[in-house]
């Protein structure tokens, strides 16, 4: 890892790992902007479930890759969508930045994945089983890009943010 921008930090991990919650707190601690690439895509192109329904996952990943590239160029704490690492081009972009893999176990994530807005879980009879399948399929990519792995299952978000911010400061 050799970050060209000392204020950049990337958070990756499965859906509902806490990337947005932790990311906002880390950004405040580091006094840098926070960018959620899923929110960027939705703001520019409409709701993510609608993009999936109308254009498919491949098109969504193209839009996501562009949003990630733009966010990394801006700097700050950048939270990626859970599937961003499935794109080889996105993984390549991450090699130039410090990356934290936020992991979470199925027991802790069960209540976090309830509700709409997660197109890969929509219509599933057992969303938790589907979540686990998706996480298992992507785990190696998260590990490949990560410089630090942090489990968000049971530690308070504030404590996690403080740990990640301290780690990032040590890297500079």
N, C-alpha and C positions, 0 to 999 in steps of 0.2 A: 504494500500500500504506500503510495506516495501522492498525497493529495496536493493538486496544484492550488487549491483554494482552502486555506486553513480553517475557514468557518463552515465547510461542508461536512455533513454527516448524513448517512443514508440509513434508513430503517427498513428492513425486509422481514417477512414472516407470513404465516398463514392468516387467513381472514380471522378476525376477532382476537388477534394476539395482543392488541393494544397499541398498534403503531401510531395511530392518531393521538390517542390520549397521552401516551408517553412522549411522543414527538413534540407536542405542544409544550409540555413541561421542560423538556430538554432544551428546546429553542429559547424559552424564557431564561433558563439558567445560563445559557451560553450567550444570550443577548444577540441572537441572530433571527432571521425570518424563519417561519415554519411553512413548508409547502407540502400539501397532500395532493399527490398526482391524480388520484381518483377524482378528487373535487375539481381539479383543473380540467380533466377530460369532461366531466359532467357539465361544468360551466360553459365549455366551448361547444359541446356536441349533444347535450341532452342527457337525461338520466341513463346510467349505465345499464340497468335492466332493459331499457328501450333500445340501446345500441346493440346489445346482444340479440334481442328479439328481431330487430329489423335488418341488421347487417352481419351478425355472427361474431363469434369470438375472435376470428382472425383479424377482422377489421378493428375490433376493439383493441387488440394487442398492438396494431399499427399506431393507433391514436395514442395509446398509452406510452409506447416507445418515444414518440415525439414529445410528449409531455414530460417524460423523465429526462430526456436530453436537455430540454429547455430549463427544467428545474435545477439540474446539476450545474448548468452554465450560470445560473443566478446565484447559487450558493445558499447556505443555511441548512436547517434540518429538513431533510426530504423523506417523506413517508411514501413508500411505494405500495401499490395494490398487491394483494397476495399472490397473484399470478404473473406479476411483472417479470420475475426471474425465469419464466418459461421461454422468454425470447432471448435467443443467443446474442443479438445485438445489444439488448439492454444489459445483459450480464457483462458484456465487453465494456460498456460505459462505466460500470461499477468498479472495474479494476483500478481506476484512477482515484477512487474515493474511499474513505473509511466507511465500512458497512457493519451495522449491528443487526444480527439475526435475533428477533424476538420470537421465542418459542413459547408454546403453551400446551398443557396436556388436555386431553379430551374432557376429563371431569370438570376442569375449570372453565372450559370454553362452552360447555353445554348451554348455559343460560345466556351467553353472549351472542349466540347465533340465531336466537329467536327473532321473528319479525321479518318484514320484507326488505328488499334492497340487496339481497345476495343472490344474483342470478344463477350461480352455479349450484345453489341449494334449493332453488324454487321448484315446487312440485314434488319434492322428495318425501317419501313416507318416513324415512329415518335420516333427517338432515345431519345428525351427529355422525352416523356411519359414513355418509357422503363426505362430510368435512374431513374425517380421518383418512379416507381414501385419497382425497385431493392433497392433504398435507403429506401423506406418505409418498405420493408421486413427486412432490416438489422438494422434499426435504434435502436431497443431495444438492440441488441447485442453491438452496439457502445456505447450506454449509460451504459450498464452493465459493460463494462471493463474500462470506462473512469473515470479518476480522475479530469479532467478539460475538459470543452467544449469551443471551440473557433470558432466563425463564420468567415469564410474567404470570405464572399460574397462581401464586399465592402471596407474592411480595407486593406491598402497596406501590401504586404507580409513582408516587413522589420519591420513594426510596430508589426505585428503578431508574428514574430520571436523574437523580443525583449521582448514582453509580455511573451511568452512561456519560453524563456531562464531565465527570471527573476523569474518566477514561479518555474522552476526546481531548481534554486539556493536556493530558500527559503525552498525547500523540503529536502535539504541535511543537 
